[in-house]
Amino acid sequence: MSLRMTGVGFAAAMSRVGAGVGTFLLPMGLDHCGACTETRRRLCGACCSAQPSRRSRRSILGTPSLPALLEEHPVVASVKDEADLQAVLRADCRIVFLLYGNLLDLPDIVRRLKDAGRIVLVNVDLLEGFASKEIVVRYVKERTDADGVLSSKAFMVRAAREQGLFAVHRFFLIDSMSYRNLATQVRQSKADCVEILPGCMPRVISWVVADIDVPLIAGGLVCDREDVFAALKAGASAIASSNHDVWGM
């Protein structure tokens, strides 16, 4: 079964073949019928009628928003080195989270991905040779062809939004305190989406989805088909993984 669908698309497809879990999930997270994409109609087999889609203003202006892109491409490739880069260029993942690079090679790495038709978001926290300052976001905007950034720092995410880039706010949920601070941080950063790590905690995913009003990406330790389906069932809009097998699902 292809994973080029959201958790809702997965649920609807499952309900078609009579799976009880699919029937249970069908009401969750559906878009308003007027906002349904052709892919969504094809996967669901019916017009959606529940919750409105979580879309940013970019979709209003005519450019696809990051939430809209994730609806169509819910498997995100996390690329951490040259070997991953070579693999993702052969894979069918449209959205790439770039987790490495430095001042000298970042523009070229991004160009290779863009030439292959990828949507590229750069993790500015992991770039070598850069300080954690807003000028890094400006560098990504002006010196590369990247579409957006990821960061665990609210001020960096907010700076990306101000620069007109897609912005993903990353959270490492290591304890109850980090969970309790998440919603406040998201309001400050005004992120397009949130990524939580690790992404193999369905119960926590469901808590976070209930607390925020932007799409959630489950990332880190999403290792196999079961992890992917569990995250989508819990309410994640997409998953991000460095596992090459997951990219092909």
N, C-alpha and C positions, 0 to 999 in steps of 0.2 A: 504493500500500500504506500503510495507516495505521500510524503509529508509536506508537499507544496500546498499547504492549507493551514488555517488556524486551528486552535483547539476546537472551535465550533465546527469548522469544516470536517475535522476528524470525527466529531460526535455525530454529525449528520450522516456522514458516510457509513459509520458503524450502525446507525439506526436503520439504514436501508437494508442491511443484511440481517436485521432482526436482533441485534445485540442490545441487551437491556441497558448497558452502560451508555450506549449511544443515545437511546431514548431519554435517559435521565439527564444527559448533558445538553440536549438540544436547545432548551430555553436560554442557556447561559451565553452572554456576550455577543448576541447576534446584532448585526447592523440594522439600522433603519432601511426599509426596502429601497428608498430613493438613493441611498448611498452604496448599494450593493455593487460590487465589481462583477464583471462577466465571469471571472474565475469562481467567485463565491457562488453565483447562481448555478454555475455548472456543477460545483461540488455539492451544494446543498440540495439542488433539485427543487428548490422552492424559494419564494421571495422571503427575505428575513423581515422580522416584524417586532423584535424586542428592543434591547438597549440601543441608543444612538452610538455611532462609532466615536472613538476617542481620536480626533484628528487635530493637528495643529493648524495655525493660520496659513501655512504654506499651501495646503490643499485648496483653500479658498482663493488664493492668488493664482491657481492654475498649475503650480509645480507640485508633484506628489509629496505629501508629507511623509515623515519617517514612519508614523503609525500605519499609513496606507501601504507603504512599501513592505512593512512587516506582515501585513495581512496576506500579501501575495507571496512573500518569501520568508516564511517563519523559521527557517534553519539558517543561522548566521555562522559563518566560518571565522573562528578566532585564529589568527595567523601570528605565530610567535618567532619564526625564524625563516631562513631561506628555503629550507626543505618544505615547510608548510606553504610558503609562497608558490613554489613550483607545483605543489599538489593542488592548491586552490585554483590555479590557472587552468588545470585540467578538469576540475570539478564543476558541478552545476549550481554553485552557491552564488547568488547575485550580490548579497550583502557581506562585506568583510570588515571585521574588527581587526585593525592592524596593531599588534602589541609589541612591535620593536622598530628600531630605526634610530638614526642620529642626525645631527645637523647637516652632514654631508650627503648621506644616502637616502634620506626620507623623500625628497622630491622624485627621485628616480623610482623608488619602490612604489610610490603612489601612482606614478605615470604608467608603470607596467600593469598595474591592476585596472586603472581607468581605461587603458587601451584595450583591455579584455572585457570591457563593459561592466565592471563591478562598481557598486556603491561602496565607498571607502570611508570608514571612520577611524581616526587615529587616536590611540590611547596616549594622551599627552603626559600622563604621569610616568610612563615607562620609556620615554625618549631619552637617549643618552646625550649628554652635553647641554641639557636645558635645565633651567631653574623652574620652580613651580610659581611662575608669574604669568600674568595675563598676556604678556608680549609673545608667549609661546603660541597662544591661540591665534594671534595676529600673524605670526610666521606661517602657521599651517594654512591660514586663509590666503595669504598673499604670495607665498613661495611654493605652494603645492596645489594640486587639483583635487585635494580631499573634499569630501562632501560634509564631513562633520568630525566631531571629537568625542572621546569618552574621558571621564575623569571622576575621581572620588571626591573632588573638592568642589563645593557649591559655587565658589566665585569663578572657577575656571569654566564650569558648565554655563553659568550665566553669561560670561564673556563670549562664549561660543554662540549663544542665542543672539547676543547683540551684534555679532559679526555676520549674522545670517547663515550660520552653519547648523547642521543637525547637532543635537546635544544629548548625550546619554549620561546620566548620573549613576555611577557605580557604587554599590554598597556591599561591604563585607559584613555579613550578619554573623558575628561571632558570639554574641550574648544578647540578653534582653535589653540592655542599654542601647546597643546599636540599633535594635529593632524599634525601640520607642522614639529614637531621634530621627528616624527615616522620614516620616511624613513632613516634619518641620523643615528638614533639609531640602526636600523636593519643592516645597513651596518657595523657599529662598532661591533655589537654582533655576526654577522655571524650565526644567528639563522637558525635552520631547518625550523621552522614555526613561525608565529606570532599569538597570541591570542589577540583580542580586546574585551574590556568590556566597556559598556554593548554591548551585541551582537544582540540587537533588533533594530538596526538602519540600515536598508537596504541601504539607500542613502549613509551613511558614509562608510559602507562596500565596496560599489562599488568604492568610492574614493580611499580607502586604497589599494584595489586589483590593481588598476591602477598604484599605486605609488611604489609597491614593487615587487620583483621577487621570493618570496617564498610563499607557501600556507598560507591562512588565516583561522583561527578558530574563530568562533563567540561564545563568552562565556558571561555568566551573563545575567539574565533576559530573557533567552530563555525558555519560559514557556509552550508553547503549539505547536501544529502542524502548525499553521499559522506562528509563529515566525520561526520555523525550515525551512519551505518552503521559506519564505521571505529571510532568510539569504542565503540559497543555490542559490536562483534565483539571488541575488545580487552579487554572485561570491565567497562566502565562500566555502572552500573545505570541512569543517566539522563544527559541532557545539559542544559545551561543556555545559553540564547542570547538575545541582544537582536535577532536577525534575525527580522523579522516573517514571512518566508516559511517559516522553520524552525518557527515556532509552529504553522503550519497543516498540518504533515506528520503 
